Amino acid sequence: MIRINVLTVFPEMFGPVKDQSILGKAGEKGMIDIRLINIRDFTEDKHRRTDDTPFGGGCGMLMTPQPVFDALRSVDGIEGQRILYMSPRGRIMDEELIRELSGEEEFTILCGHYEGVDQRILDSWKMTEVSIGDYVLTGGELPAMVLIDAVSRFIPGVLGNEESAGDESVYSGLLEADQYTRPREFEGMEVPEVLTGGDHKKIRLWQLMESIRITGERRPEMLRNWVEKGPELDGFTKAEKKKITELIKTFTG
């Protein structure tokens, strides 16, 4: 089981996410424990304010140290624990970080709000700043939800198929091939014949070729990285490997 402590001024935002779907089932089974800590509960301000104007001027407000420090101190075992701060200037969230976090027994996330937080919070608690992309949101709650959802998929038992997480688009090194379900024909559009023929070797080749094509068209840098790592093509014939190589060359030169 993994425990994730979330410090936020809007804990009610997390209910619809943590209690539903895969995360909800994982929580019911005791695989993940998401603990919400309301920073407002720790403020000494009589109006329950957790923000103030920044020194040096500037627009917006900053989260003040006192309530955050006290909220962090309320977490059992916080010393030595990994603490993340969701921030657009942080390390971009990727597979390596997600796998690292999924191996932790417990970690804590601070969700900033307003224009950010007092730097002394980050420095004193040696926080790791994490970003989900090069854009700015109104607070750290949505990024925290994205991180928690991504981490949960690597916790053993959360997904029905233990291979599902690693086989996903992006983690495999390529974008996914197109996928189809019933009916075979819908409003004049048909499922590719190879997927309905039952020949699993042909299906595997088609899926790989489509993944290469889609990745080459949409994320050529990802395809180049995949090629540089020396992808394994075991199980394909010499002729099939040649087709794969020729397709790759159309995008990489």
N, C-alpha and C positions, 0 to 999 in steps of 0.2 A: 504494500500500500504506500502511496505517496501523499504527503500532506502539503498543501499549498496555502499559505497565508496571504491574504490580499488586503492591503491598506488602501482605503478609498473614502472619499466624502460622499459617494453615491453607491452604497452597497446594494440598494434596491435594483440597480441596473443588472446585477449578475443573476438574479433569481431565474428569469426566463431561460438563461443559457445553462447554468449549472444543474438545473433540475429537469432538463429535458433531454431527449434523444440519447446518444451514446454517453455523454457526460452524466446524465441523470441515472442511467443504468449502472455505470461504473461506481457512482456514489452509493447507490443502493446495495451493491455487492461488496462495498468496503474496499474497493480498489483505489479510490481517490477520495481525499477529504479536502474540500475547499472551504477554508475558514475566512469569513469576511469580518474585517475590523473597521469600524467606522471611526475615522480620524476625529470627527467632530466630538465624539464622546470624551476626548482627552484634552480638549482645549480649555484653557483657564479664562478665556474671554467670556464675559457675561452674555454676549450676544451669539456665542458659539461660532465666532468667526475663526477661520483657519488661514486667512490670507491678510496681506498688508502691502503697502506700496513699496516699490523697490528703491533702494538707495541709488543716487545718481540719476534718478528720473527714468523716464520711459513709460510706455503705455502698459496698461494691464496691472495685474496684481500677482504676487508670489506667495506660495504656501510658506507659512512661518515654521521655524524649527520646533518650538515647544510641543505642539500637539503631535507632530510626527515622531519626535524622539520618545515621547511617553507611550505612543501607540506601539512603537517598535519594542520598547522595554516590556510591554505587556505580553509579548509572544514568548512562550516557554522555549528555552533552548536557542534563542536568537543568536547568542554568541557563537561565532564560527560558522554560522549558517550562510548560505548564499542568498544575497539580497539583490533584487533587480529593480531598476527604475525605468519605466517605459518612457523613452525620450527620442525625438526625431534626430538627435545628434549622436545616438548610441550605435553600438555594433548592430549591423543588420542581422536579423533573425534568420538562421539557416539550419540545414539539417544537422550540422555538427553541434550547434548549441542546443537544439531540441533534443538530440540524443543524450547529450550531457545532462540536461535537466531531468530527463526521464529516468536517469539512473540515481538521482538524489532521493533520499528518504523524505526530505522536507526542504522547501525553500520559500522565500517571501518576495512578494511583488509590491512595490509602491506605485500607486497610480497618481501621478501629478494632475494638477488642474490649474486653471487660470493661465498665467504665462510661464509657469514652471514652479520650481521649488528653490528655496534658499540653498546655495551651494554647500553650506556647512552640513546639511543633511547627508548629501552624497559623500562628502569627504570623511566625515566622522564614522559613517557606517560602511565605508568602502564598497559602495554600491556599484554594480555593473549596469551601465546604461544600455538599453536594448531598443532598437527601432524595428518597426515592421515595414518601413518603406520611406522613401524620400517625399513625405508630405506631412502636413500638420493637422491634427485632430483637436477637438475641444478639450480632451482629457485623456488620461492613460487607461481608462476603463475598457474601451473597445480593443486597444492593442493587447491589454492583459488577457482578455477573453480569447483573442486569436492565439496568443502564446499558450494558454492553458489547453485549448482544444488541440493544438498541434502536438503538445507534449503528451497528452492523454493517449493519443493513438499509438505511442510506443511503449505504453505500460502493458506488460504481459496480461492477457485475458480481457482487455478492454474491447478489442476488435475480435469478432468471431473467428476470422482467419488470421493466424499469427503472421502470415507472410504479406498481408494486405498493406501494411504501412510502408514497408521497404519497397514494395513493388509499385507504389504510387508514382504518377507522373511527377517529374522533377527529382524525386529521390532516386529513381532508377538511372538518372542521367539524361533521359530523353522525355519529351512530352508524350502523353498518351495518344494512342491511335484512336480513331473514331469508334464509338460503341453503339450497338443497336439492340433492340429487344422486339418482342411481338407487337403487332402483326408483321409478317414479312413484307407486306405491301400496304402502304398507307398513302392515300390521295395521289397515286401514281408514282410514289417514291418507293423503291425496293431496297432491301438489305443486300449488300454485296454478296454475290453467290458463294464466294469462298467460305463465308462464315456459316453457311447453312449446309455445306456438303459433308461435314463430319470428319474431314481430313485434318487432324490436329497439327501435322507438320506444315501443311500449306497455310493453315490459319496462323501459326506462329511466325512463318516467314512474312505473311501479309501484314500482321500487326507490327513487326519490326520495321518493315519497309515504310509503312504509314507513319510510324513514330519518327523515323529518320526524316521523312519528307516534311512532316508538320514542324518538327524541331528546326530543320534547315530553313524553312520559310519564315518562321516566327521568332526563333531564338538561335540564330547561327552561331553565336558565341558558345551556347550550351552544347551544340553539336560538335564544335571543334574541341571542347573540353572532353567530351565523351570519347572522341576518336583518339585524343592524346593519351588517355588513360589505357588505351589498348583493350577495347571491348572483347569479351569472349564470344566467339561464334560457334561454339561446340554444338554439334547436332545438325549443322547445315552442311549440305553437299558442296563440293568444289564449285559447281555451277551456281549454286545459290549464293555462296560467298562472293563470287564475282559480281553478281547482280547487286548485292548489298554495297560492295566497294564502288561500283560504278555510280550508284545513286548518291553515295556520300560525296564523290568527287564533283557531282553537279553543284554542290553547295559549298564545298571547301576548296575546289580548284586542284 
